[in-house]
Amino acid sequence: MNSERNDEHIETLLSDILEIYGYDFTGYSRASLKRRIVRLYELDGFVSFAEYRYKIRTEPGYFNRFLEQITINVTEMFRDPEFHKTLRTEILPRLGTYPFIRIWIAGCSTGEEAYSIAIFLKELNLLHKSLIYATDINSAVLENAAQAMIPLSKIKLYTENYIAAGGSANFSDYYTANYSLGKLNDELKSKIIFSTHNLVTDHSFNEFQLILCRNVVIYFDRPLQDKVFELFDGSLQQFGYLALGTKETLDFSRVSKNYERLKGVKIWRKIH
């Protein structure tokens, strides 16, 4: 396909998706998004972009496949160990003063962050009175997350991250090796609810003491970021915490006046 013509097709397709499914990709990095869209077009053997567009517009099942292929699902356990260390030593112990702890991980992908936090809650003796809501727009990655399996090829990395983040036990205590996979303990999974949630169109569904949405809003434009931050603000209990990714900030949003930032990390505390 002609590159310029291709760009026009992609912009039209993104408008369709926003109109029909309510998901806004217009703030995503164009180069990365274009590569993924064209790759799927070629992979599934479409003879024209019109046919591709029609299938996405009219078949929700195929739109789900489209989402699976173009959403970015990069995650690992205890990713950014310094961040997780702050959670373990400062944030989670403070949440321990509540009778019940509710945590929302928005854009949870395949669930590694949810299981990481469940491990630290267990080590702090808080897991029994906690519930982690892990949500994503992509139902396929949620199915993977719910299986509580991790590839043994990543165990070395995850163990190093865990130690660097301040883990107090042996990481091997939390999984059972089974051929090329490690099965995470059922106790961890029992405190996590995985469900689909669209940050653009869906509403608040609970009140939380901690919300994590790391490396998700970086792909949104400013108006959409503001909308999502207002959703989080409405979902967060006073004196609760909001954690973002290393390249994300609450500073210029409409709700920033309600928050103070913790020193050295991308975590904000709701003060109003």
C-alpha positions as CSV (number, residue, x, y, z in Angstrom):
1,M,0.0,0.0,0.0
2,N,1.1,3.5,-0.7
3,S,2.4,5.0,2.5
4,E,0.5,8.3,2.3
5,R,-2.7,6.5,1.2
6,N,-2.1,4.0,4.0
7,D,-1.9,6.9,6.6
8,E,-5.3,8.1,5.4
9,H,-6.8,4.6,5.7
10,I,-5.4,4.3,9.3
11,E,-6.8,7.6,10.4
12,T,-10.3,6.6,9.0
13,L,-10.0,3.3,10.8
14,L,-9.1,4.9,14.1
15,S,-12.2,7.2,13.7
16,D,-14.3,4.2,13.1
17,I,-13.0,2.4,16.3
18,L,-13.6,5.5,18.4
19,E,-17.1,5.9,17.0
20,I,-18.2,2.3,17.2
21,Y,-16.3,0.8,20.2
22,G,-15.4,4.0,22.2
23,Y,-11.7,3.3,22.3
24,D,-9.4,6.2,21.5
25,F,-6.2,5.3,19.8
26,T,-5.6,8.8,18.4
27,G,-3.0,9.6,21.0
28,Y,-0.9,6.5,20.4
29,S,2.5,6.7,18.8
30,R,1.8,6.7,15.1
31,A,4.8,4.8,14.0
32,S,4.3,1.9,16.4
33,L,0.5,1.8,15.9
34,K,0.8,1.9,12.1
35,R,3.3,-1.0,12.1
36,R,0.9,-3.2,14.2
37,I,-2.1,-2.3,12.1
38,V,-0.4,-3.1,8.8
39,R,1.1,-6.3,10.2
40,L,-2.3,-7.6,11.1
41,Y,-3.7,-6.6,7.7
42,E,-0.9,-8.6,6.0
43,L,-1.0,-11.5,8.5
44,D,-4.7,-12.1,7.9
45,G,-4.4,-11.8,4.1
46,F,-6.9,-9.0,3.3
47,V,-7.0,-8.0,-0.4
48,S,-8.0,-4.4,0.4
49,F,-8.1,-2.0,3.3
50,A,-11.8,-1.5,2.7
51,E,-12.4,-5.2,3.5
52,Y,-10.2,-5.0,6.6
53,R,-12.0,-1.9,7.8
54,Y,-15.4,-3.5,7.2
55,K,-14.5,-6.6,9.2
56,I,-13.3,-4.5,12.1
57,R,-16.4,-2.3,12.0
58,T,-19.0,-5.1,11.8
59,E,-17.5,-8.0,13.7
60,P,-16.8,-7.4,17.4
61,G,-15.1,-10.8,17.6
62,Y,-12.6,-9.7,15.0
63,F,-12.2,-6.3,16.7
64,N,-11.1,-8.3,19.8
65,R,-8.4,-9.9,17.7
66,F,-7.4,-6.5,16.4
67,L,-7.1,-5.3,20.0
68,E,-5.0,-8.3,21.0
69,Q,-2.6,-7.6,18.1
70,I,-2.1,-3.8,18.5
71,T,-2.3,-3.1,22.2
72,I,1.1,-3.0,23.9
73,N,1.4,-5.7,26.6
74,V,4.9,-5.3,28.0
75,T,5.2,-6.2,31.6
76,E,7.3,-8.2,34.1
77,M,7.2,-9.1,37.8
78,F,8.5,-6.3,40.1
79,R,9.3,-4.2,37.1
80,D,11.2,-1.1,38.2
81,P,12.4,-2.5,41.5
82,E,12.9,0.9,43.1
83,F,9.2,1.7,42.5
84,H,8.1,-1.6,44.1
85,K,10.5,-1.1,47.0
86,T,8.7,2.2,47.8
87,L,5.4,0.4,47.6
88,R,6.6,-2.3,50.0
89,T,8.3,-0.1,52.5
90,E,6.1,3.0,52.5
91,I,2.8,2.7,50.8
92,L,1.5,-0.8,51.6
93,P,2.4,-0.6,55.3
94,R,0.3,2.6,55.5
95,L,-2.6,0.9,53.9
96,G,-2.3,-1.8,56.6
97,T,-4.1,0.6,59.0
98,Y,-7.3,0.2,57.0
99,P,-9.7,-2.5,58.0
100,F,-9.8,-3.7,54.3
101,I,-7.5,-2.7,51.4
102,R,-8.8,-2.3,47.8
103,I,-6.2,-1.9,45.1
104,W,-6.9,-1.2,41.4
105,I,-4.4,-2.1,38.7
106,A,-5.6,-0.5,35.5
107,G,-4.1,-1.8,32.3
108,C,-2.8,-4.9,34.1
109,S,-1.9,-6.8,30.9
110,T,-0.9,-10.4,31.7
111,G,-1.1,-9.8,35.5
112,E,2.6,-9.8,36.6
113,E,2.1,-6.5,38.5
114,A,-0.9,-7.8,40.3
115,Y,0.9,-11.0,41.4
116,S,3.9,-8.9,42.5
117,I,1.8,-6.8,44.8
118,A,0.0,-9.8,46.1
119,I,3.4,-11.3,47.1
120,F,4.3,-8.1,49.0
121,L,0.9,-7.9,50.7
122,K,1.5,-11.5,51.9
123,E,4.9,-10.7,53.2
124,L,3.4,-7.7,55.1
125,N,0.7,-10.0,56.5
126,L,-2.0,-7.9,54.7
127,L,-3.1,-10.2,51.9
128,H,-5.9,-11.7,54.0
129,K,-7.6,-8.4,54.2
130,S,-6.9,-7.2,50.6
131,L,-8.5,-7.4,47.2
132,I,-6.7,-6.5,44.0
133,Y,-8.9,-5.5,41.0
134,A,-6.8,-6.1,37.9
135,T,-8.4,-4.7,34.7
136,D,-7.6,-4.4,31.0
137,I,-9.4,-3.7,27.8
138,N,-7.9,-6.8,26.2
139,S,-9.8,-9.9,27.3
140,A,-7.2,-12.3,25.8
141,V,-4.4,-11.0,28.1
142,L,-6.7,-11.3,31.1
143,E,-7.3,-15.0,30.3
144,N,-3.6,-15.5,30.4
145,A,-3.3,-13.5,33.6
146,A,-5.9,-15.7,35.3
147,Q,-3.9,-18.8,34.6
148,A,-1.2,-17.6,37.1
149,M,1.6,-19.0,35.0
150,I,5.0,-17.5,34.4
151,P,7.6,-18.8,32.0
152,L,10.6,-20.4,33.7
153,S,12.8,-18.5,31.2
154,K,12.0,-15.3,33.1
155,I,12.5,-16.7,36.6
156,K,16.1,-15.4,36.8
157,L,14.9,-11.8,35.9
158,Y,11.9,-12.0,38.2
159,T,14.0,-13.3,41.1
160,E,16.6,-10.4,40.6
161,N,13.8,-7.9,40.5
162,Y,12.2,-9.4,43.6
163,I,15.4,-9.2,45.6
164,A,16.1,-5.6,44.4
165,A,12.6,-4.6,45.4
166,G,13.1,-5.7,49.0
167,G,11.5,-9.2,49.0
168,S,12.0,-10.9,52.3
169,A,11.5,-14.5,51.4
170,N,12.7,-16.8,48.6
171,F,10.9,-16.0,45.3
172,S,10.9,-19.7,44.6
173,D,8.4,-20.1,47.5
174,Y,5.7,-18.4,45.4
175,Y,5.6,-20.8,42.5
176,T,5.8,-24.5,41.6
177,A,7.8,-25.4,38.5
178,N,5.9,-27.4,35.9
179,Y,7.9,-28.2,32.7
180,S,8.6,-24.7,31.1
181,L,6.2,-22.9,33.3
182,G,5.9,-21.8,36.9
183,K,2.5,-22.0,38.5
184,L,2.0,-19.1,41.0
185,N,0.5,-20.1,44.4
186,D,-3.3,-20.2,44.5
187,E,-3.3,-18.0,47.6
188,L,-2.0,-15.1,45.5
189,K,-4.6,-15.6,42.8
190,S,-7.5,-15.9,45.3
191,K,-7.1,-12.2,46.2
192,I,-7.1,-10.9,42.6
193,I,-10.2,-10.2,40.4
194,F,-9.4,-10.0,36.7
195,S,-12.0,-8.2,34.6
196,T,-12.3,-6.1,31.4
197,H,-12.5,-2.4,31.8
198,N,-12.2,0.4,29.2
199,L,-10.6,3.5,30.7
200,V,-12.2,5.6,28.0
201,T,-15.8,4.5,28.2
202,D,-16.3,2.7,31.5
203,H,-17.0,4.3,34.9
204,S,-15.7,4.0,38.4
205,F,-16.7,0.7,40.0
206,N,-15.3,1.0,43.6
207,E,-13.4,3.2,46.0
208,F,-9.7,2.4,46.3
209,Q,-6.8,3.2,48.6
210,L,-4.3,2.5,45.8
211,I,-4.6,2.8,42.0
212,L,-1.7,1.7,39.7
213,C,-1.8,2.6,36.0
214,R,1.8,2.4,34.8
215,N,2.8,2.9,31.2
216,V,-0.8,3.2,29.9
217,V,-1.7,6.9,29.7
218,I,1.6,7.6,28.0
219,Y,-0.2,6.4,24.8
220,F,-3.1,8.8,25.3
221,D,-3.4,12.4,24.1
222,R,-3.9,15.2,26.7
223,P,-7.7,15.4,26.7
224,L,-8.0,11.6,27.1
225,Q,-5.4,11.6,29.9
226,D,-7.4,14.3,31.7
227,K,-10.5,12.1,31.4
228,V,-8.7,9.1,32.7
229,F,-7.2,11.0,35.6
230,E,-10.7,12.3,36.5
231,L,-11.9,8.7,36.5
232,F,-9.1,7.8,38.9
233,D,-9.7,10.8,41.1
234,G,-13.3,9.8,41.4
235,S,-12.3,6.2,42.3
236,L,-9.7,7.0,44.9
237,Q,-10.3,7.5,48.6
238,Q,-9.0,10.6,50.3
239,F,-5.4,10.1,51.3
240,G,-5.2,7.2,48.8
241,Y,-2.3,6.8,46.3
242,L,-2.1,6.9,42.5
243,A,1.0,5.4,40.9
244,L,2.0,6.1,37.2
245,G,4.8,5.1,34.9
246,T,8.2,6.6,34.8
247,K,7.3,8.9,31.8
248,E,3.8,9.8,33.0
249,T,2.7,12.7,35.2
250,L,-0.3,14.0,37.0
251,D,1.2,17.5,37.2
252,F,-0.6,19.2,34.3
253,S,-4.0,17.6,34.7
254,R,-7.2,19.2,35.9
255,V,-7.1,17.1,39.1
256,S,-3.5,17.8,40.0
257,K,-4.5,20.3,42.7
258,N,-6.0,17.4,44.7
259,Y,-2.6,15.7,45.0
260,E,0.9,15.9,46.4
261,R,3.7,13.9,44.9
262,L,5.9,11.6,46.9
263,K,9.6,12.4,46.7
264,G,11.6,10.4,44.1
265,V,8.8,8.2,42.6
266,K,5.8,8.7,40.3
267,I,3.3,8.2,43.2
268,W,0.8,10.9,44.2
269,R,-1.2,11.1,47.4
270,K,-4.8,12.4,47.3
271,I,-5.0,15.3,49.8
272,H,-8.4,16.8,48.8
